[in-house]
Amino acid sequence: MREGEVAVEAPPPRDAGLVFIGRIRTPWTSRDDTPRQGSLEGPVCRLEIFDPWKPALQGLEKFGNLEVIYWLHLSRRDLVLQRRHNEGEPRGTFSLRSPVRPNPIGTSMVRLVGIEGATVLVRGLDCLDETPLLDLKPDRCQFSPAP
Ligand code: SAM
């Protein structure tokens, strides 16, 4: 923890019934080396989709940009005030996109590079290798229901 940060006694996590639909493979193995936010010019990362979810990829290839939702599994979950690197005043967790939050869900808008079997290739991520994948959705701006 940094000076000025505040942790609380967080209630024990309850099972929200989430299933990990896959695993994200990225070049980053240390949090310090991982970008704070992804870039569409960043490296290609692989979303490995687990059985039985592969058929759920059908139609995804029509979209150029996707929203990726993931579980920042190594985050602590009890800070209510946090200080960003090199920033003076602590700030409330809900005013930050920090991975440290009661439910460490991360989201990124990414560019779809390709789909190889049960693996989706994207650019634009900012998570550690082996981060659990929660969901994939088309970019809501591009979503238009079929006529
Ligand atoms: N783009 C997402 C968002 O805005 O919701 C996440 C942003 S968060 C600032 C990205 C940082 O989380 C990375 O720089 C790294 O320090 C940390 N991180 C990445 N993967 C993680 C993981 N699996 N567990 C814990 N921390 C992680």
Backbone and ligand atoms as CSV (ligand in chain L), in Angstrom:
chain,resi,resn,atom,element,x,y,z
A,1,MET,N,N,0.836,-1.196,0.000
A,1,MET,CA,C,0.000,0.000,0.000
A,1,MET,C,C,0.872,1.249,0.000
A,2,ARG,N,N,0.339,2.336,-0.597
A,2,ARG,CA,C,1.057,3.607,-0.606
A,2,ARG,C,C,0.507,4.492,0.510
A,3,GLU,N,N,1.300,5.514,0.885
A,3,GLU,CA,C,0.884,6.422,1.946
A,3,GLU,C,C,-0.456,7.071,1.577
A,4,GLY,N,N,-1.382,7.111,2.545
A,4,GLY,CA,C,-2.681,7.735,2.302
A,4,GLY,C,C,-3.738,6.773,1.794
A,5,GLU,N,N,-3.324,5.575,1.434
A,5,GLU,CA,C,-4.317,4.619,0.953
A,5,GLU,C,C,-5.060,4.005,2.142
A,6,VAL,N,N,-6.299,3.599,1.898
A,6,VAL,CA,C,-7.127,3.048,2.976
A,6,VAL,C,C,-7.721,1.719,2.521
A,7,ALA,N,N,-7.530,0.706,3.380
A,7,ALA,CA,C,-8.152,-0.598,3.136
A,7,ALA,C,C,-9.272,-0.782,4.145
A,8,VAL,N,N,-10.260,-1.554,3.799
A,8,VAL,CA,C,-11.335,-1.888,4.726
A,8,VAL,C,C,-11.376,-3.408,4.872
A,9,GLU,N,N,-12.143,-3.845,5.884
A,9,GLU,CA,C,-12.319,-5.286,6.012
A,9,GLU,C,C,-13.429,-5.679,5.043
A,10,ALA,N,N,-13.041,-6.180,3.905
A,10,ALA,CA,C,-14.021,-6.498,2.865
A,10,ALA,C,C,-14.768,-7.762,3.252
A,11,PRO,N,N,-16.072,-7.816,2.955
A,11,PRO,CA,C,-16.794,-9.056,3.229
A,11,PRO,C,C,-16.232,-10.189,2.392
A,12,PRO,N,N,-16.332,-11.426,2.862
A,12,PRO,CA,C,-15.806,-12.532,2.058
A,12,PRO,C,C,-16.536,-12.583,0.722
A,13,PRO,N,N,-15.822,-12.876,-0.375
A,13,PRO,CA,C,-16.492,-12.915,-1.676
A,13,PRO,C,C,-17.576,-13.984,-1.704
A,14,ARG,N,N,-18.707,-13.637,-2.339
A,14,ARG,CA,C,-19.765,-14.638,-2.520
A,14,ARG,C,C,-19.751,-15.077,-3.967
A,15,ASP,N,N,-20.150,-16.270,-4.210
A,15,ASP,CA,C,-20.147,-16.801,-5.566
A,15,ASP,C,C,-21.250,-16.137,-6.369
A,16,ALA,N,N,-20.858,-15.362,-7.389
A,16,ALA,CA,C,-21.845,-14.707,-8.237
A,16,ALA,C,C,-22.240,-15.614,-9.397
A,17,GLY,N,N,-21.728,-16.812,-9.430
A,17,GLY,CA,C,-22.101,-17.746,-10.477
A,17,GLY,C,C,-21.377,-17.511,-11.788
A,18,LEU,N,N,-20.233,-16.843,-11.741
A,18,LEU,CA,C,-19.485,-16.585,-12.975
A,18,LEU,C,C,-18.801,-17.859,-13.464
A,19,VAL,N,N,-18.683,-17.992,-14.770
A,19,VAL,CA,C,-17.829,-19.053,-15.318
A,19,VAL,C,C,-16.766,-18.392,-16.183
A,20,PHE,N,N,-15.558,-18.882,-16.082
A,20,PHE,CA,C,-14.504,-18.394,-16.956
A,20,PHE,C,C,-14.686,-19.086,-18.306
A,21,ILE,N,N,-14.865,-18.285,-19.360
A,21,ILE,CA,C,-15.119,-18.875,-20.685
A,21,ILE,C,C,-13.815,-19.112,-21.442
A,22,GLY,N,N,-12.716,-18.683,-20.873
A,22,GLY,CA,C,-11.443,-18.901,-21.552
A,22,GLY,C,C,-10.304,-18.291,-20.773
A,23,ARG,N,N,-9.177,-18.242,-21.441
A,23,ARG,CA,C,-7.933,-17.764,-20.821
A,23,ARG,C,C,-7.285,-16.807,-21.808
A,24,ILE,N,N,-6.739,-15.698,-21.291
A,24,ILE,CA,C,-6.116,-14.700,-22.164
A,24,ILE,C,C,-4.611,-14.909,-22.144
A,25,ARG,N,N,-4.026,-15.023,-23.317
A,25,ARG,CA,C,-2.578,-15.169,-23.423
A,25,ARG,C,C,-1.998,-13.853,-23.932
A,26,THR,N,N,-1.126,-13.260,-23.142
A,26,THR,CA,C,-0.498,-11.982,-23.500
A,26,THR,C,C,1.014,-12.099,-23.279
A,27,PRO,N,N,1.788,-11.103,-23.755
A,27,PRO,CA,C,3.245,-11.167,-23.549
A,27,PRO,C,C,3.659,-10.778,-22.133
A,28,TRP,N,N,2.726,-10.355,-21.267
A,28,TRP,CA,C,3.119,-9.740,-20.000
A,28,TRP,C,C,2.982,-10.698,-18.815
A,29,THR,N,N,4.072,-10.816,-18.052
A,29,THR,CA,C,4.057,-11.701,-16.885
A,29,THR,C,C,4.242,-10.922,-15.581
A,30,SER,N,N,4.440,-9.605,-15.689
A,30,SER,CA,C,4.579,-8.794,-14.479
A,30,SER,C,C,3.646,-7.590,-14.598
A,31,ARG,N,N,2.988,-7.273,-13.479
A,31,ARG,CA,C,2.040,-6.148,-13.512
A,31,ARG,C,C,2.724,-4.848,-13.895
A,32,ASP,N,N,3.985,-4.696,-13.451
A,32,ASP,CA,C,4.691,-3.447,-13.736
A,32,ASP,C,C,4.943,-3.276,-15.240
A,33,ASP,N,N,5.083,-4.373,-15.952
A,33,ASP,CA,C,5.363,-4.288,-17.396
A,33,ASP,C,C,4.093,-4.197,-18.234
A,34,THR,N,N,2.955,-4.458,-17.625
A,34,THR,CA,C,1.693,-4.490,-18.372
A,34,THR,C,C,1.198,-3.069,-18.598
A,35,PRO,N,N,0.734,-2.727,-19.806
A,35,PRO,CA,C,0.254,-1.355,-20.023
A,35,PRO,C,C,-0.910,-1.033,-19.088
A,36,ARG,N,N,-1.017,0.242,-18.721
A,36,ARG,CA,C,-2.127,0.659,-17.849
A,36,ARG,C,C,-3.455,0.551,-18.592
A,37,GLN,N,N,-3.445,0.850,-19.871
A,37,GLN,CA,C,-4.605,0.642,-20.737
A,37,GLN,C,C,-4.074,0.121,-22.066
A,38,GLY,N,N,-4.853,-0.730,-22.707
A,38,GLY,CA,C,-4.414,-1.312,-23.972
A,38,GLY,C,C,-4.401,-0.289,-25.091
A,39,SER,N,N,-3.673,-0.625,-26.151
A,39,SER,CA,C,-3.612,0.223,-27.339
A,39,SER,C,C,-3.955,-0.649,-28.544
A,40,LEU,N,N,-4.707,-0.060,-29.482
A,40,LEU,CA,C,-5.071,-0.836,-30.676
A,40,LEU,C,C,-3.848,-1.117,-31.545
A,41,GLU,N,N,-2.732,-0.444,-31.242
A,41,GLU,CA,C,-1.469,-0.744,-31.935
A,41,GLU,C,C,-0.618,-1.719,-31.103
A,42,GLY,N,N,-1.142,-2.187,-30.006
A,42,GLY,CA,C,-0.380,-3.092,-29.129
A,42,GLY,C,C,-0.210,-4.473,-29.747
A,43,PRO,N,N,0.470,-5.360,-29.019
A,43,PRO,CA,C,0.754,-6.697,-29.556
A,43,PRO,C,C,-0.517,-7.533,-29.697
A,44,VAL,N,N,-0.453,-8.501,-30.611
A,44,VAL,CA,C,-1.575,-9.425,-30.759
A,44,VAL,C,C,-1.613,-10.347,-29.533
A,45,CYS,N,N,-2.790,-10.443,-28.927
A,45,CYS,CA,C,-2.997,-11.325,-27.777
A,45,CYS,C,C,-4.028,-12.381,-28.171
A,46,ARG,N,N,-4.006,-13.494,-27.447
A,46,ARG,CA,C,-4.852,-14.637,-27.822
A,46,ARG,C,C,-5.885,-14.899,-26.742
A,47,LEU,N,N,-7.130,-14.996,-27.167
A,47,LEU,CA,C,-8.205,-15.378,-26.256
A,47,LEU,C,C,-8.513,-16.850,-26.541
A,48,GLU,N,N,-8.108,-17.717,-25.648
A,48,GLU,CA,C,-8.326,-19.167,-25.844
A,48,GLU,C,C,-9.657,-19.532,-25.195
A,49,ILE,N,N,-10.608,-19.903,-26.031
A,49,ILE,CA,C,-11.961,-20.175,-25.543
A,49,ILE,C,C,-12.060,-21.644,-25.118
A,50,PHE,N,N,-12.582,-21.865,-23.917
A,50,PHE,CA,C,-12.699,-23.230,-23.381
A,50,PHE,C,C,-13.939,-23.920,-23.961
A,51,ASP,N,N,-13.896,-25.254,-23.932
A,51,ASP,CA,C,-15.124,-26.028,-24.170
A,51,ASP,C,C,-16.102,-25.710,-23.043
A,52,PRO,N,N,-17.391,-25.635,-23.294
A,52,PRO,CA,C,-18.097,-25.918,-24.535
A,52,PRO,C,C,-18.473,-24.652,-25.287
A,53,TRP,N,N,-17.684,-23.570,-25.168
A,53,TRP,CA,C,-18.147,-22.249,-25.618
A,53,TRP,C,C,-17.763,-21.897,-27.047
A,54,LYS,N,N,-16.972,-22.741,-27.715
A,54,LYS,CA,C,-16.510,-22.398,-29.069
A,54,LYS,C,C,-17.669,-22.030,-30.021
A,55,PRO,N,N,-18.801,-22.761,-30.018
A,55,PRO,CA,C,-19.885,-22.381,-30.952
A,55,PRO,C,C,-20.395,-20.963,-30.712
A,56,ALA,N,N,-20.168,-20.430,-29.537
A,56,ALA,CA,C,-20.640,-19.069,-29.232
A,56,ALA,C,C,-19.847,-18.003,-29.987
A,57,LEU,N,N,-18.771,-18.412,-30.658
A,57,LEU,CA,C,-17.987,-17.447,-31.452
A,57,LEU,C,C,-18.622,-17.175,-32.817
A,58,GLN,N,N,-19.589,-17.991,-33.187
A,58,GLN,CA,C,-20.188,-17.853,-34.513
A,58,GLN,C,C,-20.721,-16.438,-34.725
A,59,GLY,N,N,-20.334,-15.794,-35.834
A,59,GLY,CA,C,-20.796,-14.432,-36.146
A,59,GLY,C,C,-19.870,-13.344,-35.643
A,60,LEU,N,N,-18.980,-13.699,-34.736
A,60,LEU,CA,C,-18.096,-12.676,-34.164
A,60,LEU,C,C,-17.174,-12.072,-35.224
A,61,GLU,N,N,-16.854,-12.873,-36.258
A,61,GLU,CA,C,-15.902,-12.416,-37.284
A,61,GLU,C,C,-16.415,-11.204,-38.057
A,62,LYS,N,N,-17.722,-10.902,-37.946
A,62,LYS,CA,C,-18.282,-9.761,-38.691
A,62,LYS,C,C,-17.924,-8.425,-38.039
A,63,PHE,N,N,-17.393,-8.468,-36.826
A,63,PHE,CA,C,-17.147,-7.224,-36.101
A,63,PHE,C,C,-15.662,-6.881,-36.088
A,64,GLY,N,N,-15.375,-5.611,-36.294
A,64,GLY,CA,C,-13.981,-5.172,-36.284
A,64,GLY,C,C,-13.471,-4.926,-34.878
A,65,ASN,N,N,-14.366,-4.479,-34.003
A,65,ASN,CA,C,-13.958,-4.153,-32.635
A,65,ASN,C,C,-14.850,-4.893,-31.639
A,66,LEU,N,N,-14.216,-5.330,-30.581
A,66,LEU,CA,C,-14.916,-6.117,-29.556
A,66,LEU,C,C,-14.659,-5.519,-28.191
A,67,GLU,N,N,-15.561,-5.839,-27.300
A,67,GLU,CA,C,-15.339,-5.523,-25.888
A,67,GLU,C,C,-14.958,-6.836,-25.195
A,68,VAL,N,N,-13.837,-6.808,-24.499
A,68,VAL,CA,C,-13.369,-7.993,-23.777
A,68,VAL,C,C,-13.517,-7.716,-22.284
A,69,ILE,N,N,-14.089,-8.677,-21.591
A,69,ILE,CA,C,-14.347,-8.522,-20.146
A,69,ILE,C,C,-13.593,-9.640,-19.432
A,70,TYR,N,N,-12.814,-9.275,-18.439
A,70,TYR,CA,C,-11.930,-10.263,-17.827
A,70,TYR,C,C,-11.835,-10.055,-16.325
A,71,TRP,N,N,-11.276,-11.062,-15.659
A,71,TRP,CA,C,-11.205,-11.091,-14.204
A,71,TRP,C,C,-9.755,-10.877,-13.802
A,72,LEU,N,N,-9.496,-9.723,-13.182
A,72,LEU,CA,C,-8.113,-9.356,-12.829
A,72,LEU,C,C,-7.739,-10.123,-11.555
A,73,HIS,N,N,-7.434,-11.395,-11.747
A,73,HIS,CA,C,-7.456,-12.374,-10.664
A,73,HIS,C,C,-6.416,-12.143,-9.578
A,74,LEU,N,N,-5.357,-11.370,-9.840
A,74,LEU,CA,C,-4.323,-11.179,-8.815
A,74,LEU,C,C,-4.519,-9.890,-8.017
A,75,SER,N,N,-5.629,-9.208,-8.228
A,75,SER,CA,C,-5.849,-7.924,-7.549
A,75,SER,C,C,-6.282,-8.114,-6.099
A,76,ARG,N,N,-5.836,-7.209,-5.224
A,76,ARG,CA,C,-6.457,-7.151,-3.906
A,76,ARG,C,C,-7.805,-6.458,-4.064
A,77,ARG,N,N,-8.692,-6.655,-3.105
A,77,ARG,CA,C,-10.083,-6.246,-3.311
A,77,ARG,C,C,-10.608,-5.372,-2.187
A,78,ASP,N,N,-9.701,-4.854,-1.345
A,78,ASP,CA,C,-10.170,-4.200,-0.123
A,78,ASP,C,C,-9.829,-2.719,-0.025
A,79,LEU,N,N,-9.299,-2.092,-1.067
A,79,LEU,CA,C,-8.943,-0.672,-0.957
A,79,LEU,C,C,-10.124,0.206,-1.356
A,80,VAL,N,N,-10.414,1.212,-0.511
A,80,VAL,CA,C,-11.453,2.182,-0.866
A,80,VAL,C,C,-10.844,3.512,-1.303
A,81,LEU,N,N,-9.632,3.812,-0.812
A,81,LEU,CA,C,-8.865,4.967,-1.281
A,81,LEU,C,C,-7.555,4.458,-1.834
A,82,GLN,N,N,-7.156,4.988,-2.982
A,82,GLN,CA,C,-5.920,4.542,-3.618
A,82,GLN,C,C,-5.181,5.746,-4.166
A,83,ARG,N,N,-3.861,5.612,-4.197
A,83,ARG,CA,C,-3.034,6.654,-4.835
A,83,ARG,C,C,-2.425,6.085,-6.090
A,84,ARG,N,N,-2.604,6.805,-7.190
A,84,ARG,CA,C,-1.969,6.362,-8.423
A,84,ARG,C,C,-0.485,6.675,-8.351
A,85,HIS,N,N,0.303,5.979,-9.203
A,85,HIS,CA,C,1.742,6.243,-9.271
A,85,HIS,C,C,1.975,7.741,-9.381
A,86,ASN,N,N,2.870,8.259,-8.595
A,86,ASN,CA,C,3.302,9.663,-8.694
A,86,ASN,C,C,2.155,10.654,-8.554
A,87,GLU,N,N,1.073,10.301,-7.861
A,87,GLU,CA,C,-0.007,11.264,-7.693
A,87,GLU,C,C,-0.172,11.540,-6.220
A,88,GLY,N,N,-0.431,12.818,-5.871
A,88,GLY,CA,C,-0.468,13.223,-4.479
A,88,GLY,C,C,-1.619,12.656,-3.690
A,89,GLU,N,N,-2.846,13.068,-4.042
A,89,GLU,CA,C,-3.999,12.768,-3.206
A,89,GLU,C,C,-4.573,11.376,-3.503
A,90,PRO,N,N,-4.940,10.653,-2.434
A,90,PRO,CA,C,-5.644,9.394,-2.665
A,90,PRO,C,C,-7.014,9.657,-3.289
A,91,ARG,N,N,-7.486,8.727,-4.083
A,91,ARG,CA,C,-8.791,8.877,-4.734
A,91,ARG,C,C,-9.656,7.646,-4.468
A,92,GLY,N,N,-10.966,7.866,-4.503
A,92,GLY,CA,C,-11.901,6.759,-4.276
A,92,GLY,C,C,-11.792,5.716,-5.379
A,93,THR,N,N,-11.878,4.480,-4.971
A,93,THR,CA,C,-11.739,3.368,-5.918
A,93,THR,C,C,-12.678,3.502,-7.112
A,94,PHE,N,N,-13.912,3.971,-6.859
A,94,PHE,CA,C,-14.873,4.008,-7.969
A,94,PHE,C,C,-14.640,5.195,-8.901
A,95,SER,N,N,-13.658,6.040,-8.563
A,95,SER,CA,C,-13.305,7.119,-9.487
A,95,SER,C,C,-12.064,6.762,-10.294
A,96,LEU,N,N,-11.650,5.510,-10.188
A,96,LEU,CA,C,-10.426,5.057,-10.870
A,96,LEU,C,C,-10.720,3.838,-11.740
A,97,ARG,N,N,-9.833,3.580,-12.707
A,97,ARG,CA,C,-9.923,2.323,-13.467
A,97,ARG,C,C,-8.871,1.337,-12.964
A,98,SER,N,N,-8.478,1.514,-11.730
A,98,SER,CA,C,-7.498,0.618,-11.112
A,98,SER,C,C,-8.008,-0.826,-11.118
A,99,PRO,N,N,-7.084,-1.791,-11.216
A,99,PRO,CA,C,-7.502,-3.200,-11.102
A,99,PRO,C,C,-7.922,-3.566,-9.678
A,100,VAL,N,N,-7.547,-2.710,-8.712
A,100,VAL,CA,C,-7.859,-2.990,-7.306
A,100,VAL,C,C,-9.249,-2.458,-7.002
A,101,ARG,N,N,-10.208,-3.353,-6.838
A,101,ARG,CA,C,-11.600,-2.981,-6.618
A,101,ARG,C,C,-12.328,-4.185,-6.039
A,102,PRO,N,N,-13.524,-3.976,-5.458
A,102,PRO,CA,C,-14.184,-5.095,-4.781
A,102,PRO,C,C,-14.412,-6.300,-5.696
A,103,ASN,N,N,-14.788,-6.001,-6.926
A,103,ASN,CA,C,-14.943,-7.063,-7.935
A,103,ASN,C,C,-14.014,-6.722,-9.092
A,104,PRO,N,N,-12.855,-7.376,-9.169
A,104,PRO,CA,C,-11.805,-6.916,-10.096
A,104,PRO,C,C,-12.077,-7.291,-11.560
A,105,ILE,N,N,-13.108,-6.635,-12.095
A,105,ILE,CA,C,-13.480,-6.846,-13.495
A,105,ILE,C,C,-12.767,-5.807,-14.350
A,106,GLY,N,N,-12.116,-6.242,-15.408
A,106,GLY,CA,C,-11.472,-5.339,-16.365
A,106,GLY,C,C,-12.201,-5.402,-17.695
A,107,THR,N,N,-12.235,-4.270,-18.386
A,107,THR,CA,C,-12.819,-4.261,-19.726
A,107,THR,C,C,-11.875,-3.523,-20.669
A,108,SER,N,N,-11.814,-3.970,-21.903
A,108,SER,CA,C,-11.024,-3.292,-22.939
A,108,SER,C,C,-11.762,-3.362,-24.259
A,109,MET,N,N,-11.713,-2.260,-24.995
A,109,MET,CA,C,-12.167,-2.284,-26.384
A,109,MET,C,C,-10.958,-2.716,-27.216
A,110,VAL,N,N,-11.122,-3.758,-28.005
A,110,VAL,CA,C,-9.991,-4.308,-28.744
A,110,VAL,C,C,-10.338,-4.410,-30.231
A,111,ARG,N,N,-9.302,-4.554,-31.038
A,111,ARG,CA,C,-9.490,-4.771,-32.477
A,111,ARG,C,C,-9.389,-6.263,-32.771
A,112,LEU,N,N,-10.374,-6.793,-33.492
A,112,LEU,CA,C,-10.340,-8.210,-33.864
A,112,LEU,C,C,-9.348,-8.397,-35.009
A,113,VAL,N,N,-8.359,-9.264,-34.792
A,113,VAL,CA,C,-7.334,-9.539,-35.814
A,113,VAL,C,C,-7.682,-10.805,-36.586
A,114,GLY,N,N,-8.280,-11.778,-35.911
A,114,GLY,CA,C,-8.647,-13.021,-36.593
A,114,GLY,C,C,-9.186,-14.035,-35.607
A,115,ILE,N,N,-9.719,-15.113,-36.174
A,115,ILE,CA,C,-10.221,-16.215,-35.344
A,115,ILE,C,C,-9.630,-17.497,-35.917
A,116,GLU,N,N,-8.930,-18.252,-35.062
A,116,GLU,CA,C,-8.313,-19.518,-35.490
A,116,GLU,C,C,-8.896,-20.614,-34.618
A,117,GLY,N,N,-9.893,-21.312,-35.134
A,117,GLY,CA,C,-10.544,-22.351,-34.334
A,117,GLY,C,C,-11.175,-21.743,-33.099
A,118,ALA,N,N,-10.723,-22.183,-31.943
A,118,ALA,CA,C,-11.292,-21.687,-30.685
A,118,ALA,C,C,-10.446,-20.558,-30.092
A,119,THR,N,N,-9.600,-19.938,-30.916
A,119,THR,CA,C,-8.750,-18.849,-30.426
A,119,THR,C,C,-9.064,-17.562,-31.175
A,120,VAL,N,N,-9.307,-16.502,-30.423
A,120,VAL,CA,C,-9.605,-15.193,-31.011
A,120,VAL,C,C,-8.363,-14.319,-30.830
A,121,LEU,N,N,-7.902,-13.723,-31.937
A,121,LEU,CA,C,-6.700,-12.881,-31.886
A,121,LEU,C,C,-7.128,-11.418,-31.864
A,122,VAL,N,N,-6.605,-10.665,-30.918
A,122,VAL,CA,C,-7.004,-9.255,-30.777
A,122,VAL,C,C,-5.787,-8.386,-30.437
A,123,ARG,N,N,-5.945,-7.102,-30.703
A,123,ARG,CA,C,-4.984,-6.096,-30.214
A,123,ARG,C,C,-5.729,-5.148,-29.292
A,124,GLY,N,N,-5.072,-4.688,-28.231
A,124,GLY,CA,C,-5.690,-3.669,-27.379
A,124,GLY,C,C,-5.837,-4.072,-25.932
A,125,LEU,N,N,-5.173,-5.162,-25.526
A,125,LEU,CA,C,-5.338,-5.620,-24.137
A,125,LEU,C,C,-4.254,-5.075,-23.214
A,126,ASP,N,N,-4.533,-5.201,-21.927
A,126,ASP,CA,C,-3.637,-4.657,-20.898
A,126,ASP,C,C,-3.604,-5.578,-19.686
A,127,CYS,N,N,-3.680,-6.896,-19.925
A,127,CYS,CA,C,-3.734,-7.803,-18.767
A,127,CYS,C,C,-2.603,-8.826,-18.829
A,128,LEU,N,N,-2.383,-9.421,-17.655
A,128,LEU,CA,C,-1.319,-10.410,-17.516
A,128,LEU,C,C,-1.641,-11.677,-18.298
A,129,ASP,N,N,-0.572,-12.372,-18.684
A,129,ASP,CA,C,-0.754,-13.685,-19.291
A,129,ASP,C,C,-1.541,-14.568,-18.322
A,130,GLU,N,N,-2.461,-15.357,-18.861
A,130,GLU,CA,C,-3.276,-16.317,-18.084
A,130,GLU,C,C,-4.423,-15.649,-17.326
A,131,THR,N,N,-4.729,-14.396,-17.648
A,131,THR,CA,C,-5.882,-13.757,-17.005
A,131,THR,C,C,-7.167,-14.465,-17.450
A,132,PRO,N,N,-8.055,-14.791,-16.496
A,132,PRO,CA,C,-9.300,-15.472,-16.877
A,132,PRO,C,C,-10.233,-14.559,-17.684
A,133,LEU,N,N,-10.841,-15.140,-18.705
A,133,LEU,CA,C,-11.744,-14.407,-19.595
A,133,LEU,C,C,-13.193,-14.637,-19.149
A,134,LEU,N,N,-13.934,-13.528,-19.018
A,134,LEU,CA,C,-15.334,-13.631,-18.570
A,134,LEU,C,C,-16.325,-13.562,-19.719
A,135,ASP,N,N,-16.064,-12.689,-20.709
A,135,ASP,CA,C,-17.078,-12.499,-21.754
A,135,ASP,C,C,-16.467,-11.761,-22.938
A,136,LEU,N,N,-17.128,-11.882,-24.075
A,136,LEU,CA,C,-16.795,-11.145,-25.303
A,136,LEU,C,C,-18.086,-10.568,-25.837
A,137,LYS,N,N,-18.043,-9.297,-26.263
A,137,LYS,CA,C,-19.233,-8.687,-26.857
A,137,LYS,C,C,-18.791,-7.839,-28.038
A,138,PRO,N,N,-19.648,-7.724,-29.075
A,138,PRO,CA,C,-19.323,-6.782,-30.151
A,138,PRO,C,C,-19.325,-5.369,-29.604
A,139,ASP,N,N,-18.487,-4.538,-30.190
A,139,ASP,CA,C,-18.498,-3.111,-29.867
A,139,ASP,C,C,-19.927,-2.591,-30.040
A,140,ARG,N,N,-20.460,-1.943,-29.003
A,140,ARG,CA,C,-21.874,-1.569,-29.076
A,140,ARG,C,C,-22.138,-0.539,-30.176
A,141,CYS,N,N,-21.118,0.235,-30.563
A,141,CYS,CA,C,-21.314,1.211,-31.642
A,141,CYS,C,C,-21.506,0.504,-32.980
A,142,GLN,N,N,-20.916,-0.678,-33.121
A,142,GLN,CA,C,-20.989,-1.383,-34.414
A,142,GLN,C,C,-22.181,-2.320,-34.471
A,143,PHE,N,N,-22.876,-2.485,-33.343
A,143,PHE,CA,C,-23.909,-3.513,-33.301
A,143,PHE,C,C,-25.171,-3.018,-33.956
A,144,SER,N,N,-25.588,-3.710,-35.024
A,144,SER,CA,C,-26.873,-3.361,-35.612
A,144,SER,C,C,-27.587,-4.682,-35.900
A,145,PRO,N,N,-28.768,-4.865,-35.347
A,145,PRO,CA,C,-29.465,-6.124,-35.523
A,145,PRO,C,C,-29.713,-6.413,-36.999
A,146,ALA,N,N,-29.681,-7.669,-37.385
A,146,ALA,CA,C,-29.951,-8.065,-38.773
A,146,ALA,C,C,-31.361,-7.606,-39.167
A,147,PRO,N,N,-31.560,-7.165,-40.431
A,147,PRO,CA,C,-32.899,-6.698,-40.834
A,147,PRO,C,C,-33.905,-7.851,-40.798
L,1,SAM,N1,N,-8.572,-1.908,-19.218
L,1,SAM,C1,C,-9.082,-2.441,-17.969
L,1,SAM,C2,C,-10.126,-1.497,-17.412
L,1,SAM,O1,O,-10.004,-0.284,-17.616
L,1,SAM,O2,O,-11.079,-1.974,-16.789
L,1,SAM,C3,C,-7.987,-2.721,-16.942
L,1,SAM,C4,C,-7.166,-1.510,-16.585
L,1,SAM,S1,S,-6.032,-1.846,-15.240
L,1,SAM,C5,C,-5.460,-0.171,-14.933
L,1,SAM,C6,C,-4.657,-2.580,-16.067
L,1,SAM,C7,C,-3.583,-2.936,-15.054
L,1,SAM,O3,O,-4.059,-4.016,-14.248
L,1,SAM,C8,C,-2.305,-3.438,-15.657
L,1,SAM,O4,O,-1.426,-2.386,-15.954
L,1,SAM,C9,C,-1.734,-4.323,-14.546
L,1,SAM,O5,O,-1.009,-3.537,-13.631
L,1,SAM,C10,C,-2.976,-4.831,-13.831
L,1,SAM,N2,N,-3.329,-6.216,-14.180
L,1,SAM,C11,C,-3.378,-6.734,-15.414
L,1,SAM,N3,N,-3.772,-8.022,-15.366
L,1,SAM,C12,C,-3.999,-8.306,-14.083
L,1,SAM,C13,C,-4.447,-9.479,-13.395
L,1,SAM,N4,N,-4.738,-10.592,-14.038
L,1,SAM,N5,N,-4.569,-9.409,-12.048
L,1,SAM,C14,C,-4.268,-8.261,-11.394
L,1,SAM,N6,N,-3.837,-7.136,-11.982
L,1,SAM,C15,C,-3.709,-7.151,-13.316
